[in-house]
Amino acid sequence: MKQYTYPSVLTIAGFDGSGGAGIQADIKTISALGCYATSALTALPVQNTTGVKSIYPIPYEAVQEQIETILDDIFPNAIKIGMVHTTALVQTIITTLEKYPHVPMVFDPVMVATSGHRLIEDDTIETIKTTLLPVADIITPNLDEAAILAGMPIHTVEDMYVAGEKIKQSGCRSVLLKGGHLKSATLTSLYFAEDGTVQAFQFEKYHTNNTHGSGCTLSSAIASYIARGESLADAVDKGQQYVQQAIYNGADVVTGKGNGPLNHFFDPLKMKKNELVG
């Protein structure tokens, strides 16, 4: 009997018991886009739709063992990395992944909470810049995160162009700069490709509070499309379209008392079978 495998995505990220963000959103997204999801937990936030109540750390040795155990058994077609909030955690992940062949990597640099509070220290940001950005195939910062990485305020689309180029020059291969926080009628994002080209995307803004986990969803969607064999540029395009539809289809749903999640399963794909080689 011929044997097959599924395209798989490993998410290395934090926990969200309310199911809207973090590893839970990643697993939902990866599954909805027809891939097999594996995961390694980096932190245990206690939260619901109204906010984060507390955060419990995961021992770095446990993070390393989780990643190694998955990679030794179910080697992924793409990796998504979410919030890495300490220098030691960044170094643990980078050192662990160095032992394995390179896998396309999507990094969502979660640095600022919705409240505006910075979630990581300056030394961690510097470690991310020098060790994680150069090995990621693409990073997906929002405007607050891009402002930190570029060292400049961002208030307009013109500012986004300048900031994106600055981030690219810091050693990052490619950048998808999300402009959802701009005060404008439409949502604009800019994709700074590795070859130096810049592509602009514009989407309709939906008036809804149900956008919790949209950044996690986008980065894991891009990773999923890469795992399915799409080029990075096409994965960026299709990932954004998926998030737009997930927001639209969950815009009027009430889940919890705060900022609700997206509808990840508005049109799920079947997992396709790839023929095993060797």
C-alpha positions in Angstrom: 0.0 0.0 0.0 1.3 3.4 -1.0 1.9 5.8 2.0 1.4 9.5 2.2 2.0 12.4 4.5 0.2 15.7 5.2 1.8 19.1 4.9 2.6 20.1 8.5 3.3 23.3 10.3 4.9 23.7 13.7 3.8 26.7 15.8 6.1 27.8 18.6 4.0 30.3 20.7 2.1 31.0 23.8 -1.2 29.7 25.2 -4.6 31.3 25.0 -7.3 29.4 27.0 -10.0 31.6 25.4 -9.1 30.1 22.0 -8.8 33.3 20.1 -5.0 33.8 19.9 -1.7 32.1 20.5 -1.3 28.4 19.9 -5.0 27.8 19.8 -5.5 30.3 17.0 -2.5 28.8 15.2 -3.8 25.3 15.4 -7.3 26.4 14.2 -5.8 28.3 11.3 -3.4 25.5 10.2 -6.1 22.9 10.4 -8.6 25.1 8.5 -6.1 25.5 5.7 -5.6 21.8 5.2 -2.3 21.2 7.1 -1.4 19.1 10.1 -0.6 21.3 13.2 2.1 20.5 15.8 3.1 22.9 18.6 5.6 23.9 21.2 4.5 26.0 24.2 6.6 29.0 25.2 4.5 30.6 27.9 1.3 30.1 29.8 -0.8 33.3 29.9 -4.0 33.1 31.9 -6.5 35.1 29.8 -10.0 35.4 28.3 -11.5 37.8 25.8 -11.3 40.7 28.3 -7.5 40.5 28.7 -4.5 38.8 30.2 -4.7 38.1 34.0 -1.3 36.6 34.6 1.5 34.8 32.8 3.4 31.7 33.9 6.7 30.9 32.3 7.7 27.6 30.7 11.1 26.3 31.6 13.6 26.9 28.7 14.6 23.2 28.9 11.0 22.2 28.3 10.8 24.5 25.3 13.9 23.0 23.8 12.7 19.4 24.5 9.3 20.2 22.9 10.8 21.5 19.7 13.3 18.7 19.5 10.8 16.0 20.1 8.5 17.3 17.4 11.3 17.8 14.8 12.7 14.4 15.4 9.3 12.8 14.7 7.1 15.0 12.6 9.4 17.3 10.6 7.4 20.4 9.4 7.1 22.0 6.0 7.0 25.4 7.7 7.4 26.9 11.2 5.6 29.8 12.8 7.1 31.6 15.8 5.0 33.8 18.0 5.7 35.8 21.1 9.2 35.3 22.5 9.4 37.5 25.5 12.9 36.9 27.0 16.4 36.9 25.6 17.0 33.4 27.0 13.9 32.1 25.2 15.0 33.6 21.9 18.4 32.0 22.2 16.9 28.7 23.2 14.7 28.5 20.1 17.5 29.7 17.8 20.0 27.2 19.2 17.6 24.4 19.0 16.5 25.1 15.4 20.1 25.4 14.3 20.5 21.6 14.7 18.1 20.9 12.0 17.8 21.6 8.2 16.3 25.0 7.5 12.6 25.1 7.3 10.7 28.2 6.0 10.1 30.3 9.1 7.4 33.0 9.7 8.0 35.2 12.7 5.2 37.3 14.3 7.1 39.7 16.5 4.6 40.3 19.3 6.0 43.1 21.3 3.2 45.4 22.3 -0.2 44.6 24.0 -3.4 46.0 22.7 -3.3 48.4 25.7 -0.1 49.9 24.3 2.2 48.3 27.0 5.5 46.9 25.8 5.6 43.2 26.5 9.4 42.6 26.2 12.5 44.4 27.3 15.0 46.3 25.2 17.7 43.6 25.5 15.3 41.0 24.2 14.4 43.2 21.2 18.1 43.6 20.4 18.6 39.8 20.6 15.6 39.3 18.2 17.2 41.8 15.8 20.6 40.1 15.8 19.6 36.4 15.9 16.0 35.8 14.9 15.3 38.3 12.2 18.2 37.2 10.0 17.0 33.5 10.0 13.2 34.2 9.5 12.0 34.1 5.9 9.4 36.7 6.7 8.3 38.8 9.8 4.8 40.2 10.2 4.9 43.2 12.5 2.0 45.6 13.1 2.6 49.3 13.3 3.5 49.4 17.0 6.0 46.6 16.6 7.4 48.0 13.4 7.9 51.4 15.1 10.1 49.6 17.7 12.1 47.6 15.1 12.6 50.7 12.9 13.2 53.2 15.7 10.6 55.7 14.4 7.0 56.7 14.7 4.6 55.4 12.0 1.5 57.5 11.3 1.0 57.3 7.6 1.4 54.9 4.7 4.4 57.0 3.7 5.9 56.3 7.1 5.3 52.6 6.5 7.4 52.6 3.4 10.3 54.2 5.3 10.0 51.9 8.3 9.8 48.7 6.2 13.0 49.6 4.4 14.7 50.3 7.7 13.6 46.9 9.1 14.8 45.2 5.9 18.2 46.8 6.3 18.6 45.4 9.8 19.0 42.0 8.3 15.5 40.7 7.8 14.9 38.8 4.5 11.3 40.0 3.9 8.7 42.0 5.9 4.9 42.2 5.8 4.1 45.4 7.5 0.5 45.5 8.7 -1.3 48.8 8.7 -4.5 47.9 10.4 -3.8 50.5 13.2 -3.8 53.4 10.7 -6.7 55.8 11.1 -8.0 55.4 7.6 -11.1 54.0 5.8 -9.1 51.1 4.3 -6.6 48.7 5.7 -3.2 48.9 3.9 -0.3 46.5 4.3 3.1 46.5 2.6 5.1 43.5 1.6 8.8 44.1 1.3 10.2 41.2 -0.6 13.7 39.8 -0.5 14.5 41.0 -4.0 13.8 44.7 -3.0 10.3 45.0 -4.5 7.4 46.4 -2.4 3.8 45.3 -2.9 0.9 47.2 -1.4 -2.3 45.5 -0.4 -5.6 47.2 0.5 -8.6 45.7 2.2 -11.9 46.9 3.6 -12.0 47.6 7.3 -14.8 45.9 9.2 -16.3 47.6 12.2 -16.0 44.8 14.8 -14.3 44.1 18.1 -13.8 40.5 17.0 -10.2 40.7 15.9 -8.5 39.0 18.8 -5.7 36.8 17.5 -5.7 38.3 13.9 -1.9 38.7 14.0 -1.4 35.1 15.2 -3.9 33.9 12.5 -2.1 35.8 9.7 1.4 34.5 10.5 0.2 30.9 10.8 -1.9 31.3 7.6 1.2 32.3 5.7 3.1 29.4 7.1 0.3 27.1 6.1 0.2 28.2 2.5 4.0 27.8 2.4 3.6 24.3 3.7 1.1 23.6 1.0 3.7 24.5 -1.7 2.8 28.2 -2.4 5.6 30.7 -3.0 6.2 33.2 -0.3 4.6 36.0 -2.2 1.5 34.0 -2.9 1.4 32.8 0.7 1.4 36.4 1.8 -1.4 37.3 -0.5 -3.6 34.3 0.3 -2.9 34.5 4.1 -4.2 38.1 4.2 -7.3 37.1 2.2 -8.0 34.3 4.6 -7.7 36.6 7.6 -10.1 39.1 6.0 -12.7 36.5 5.4 -12.2 35.0 8.9 -12.9 38.5 10.4 -15.8 39.1 8.1 -17.5 35.8 8.9 -17.0 36.3 12.7 -17.8 40.1 12.9 -21.2 39.8 14.4 -20.6 36.7 16.6 -20.7 37.2 20.4 -18.0 35.1 22.1 -17.2 36.2 25.6 -17.5 39.7 27.1 -14.5 41.4 25.4 -12.7 41.2 22.1 -14.0 38.1 20.3 -12.1 35.8 18.0 -12.1 35.3 14.2 -14.2 32.6 12.5 -11.3 30.3 11.5 -13.5 27.6 10.0 -15.7 29.7 7.6 -14.5 27.5 4.7 -12.1 24.8 5.8 -9.9 23.0 3.4 -9.3 19.2 3.4 -5.8 18.0 4.3 -4.2 16.9 1.1 -2.0 13.8 0.9 1.6 14.2 -0.3 3.3 11.0 -1.5 6.2 10.0 0.6 9.6 9.9 -1.0 12.2 7.4 0.0 
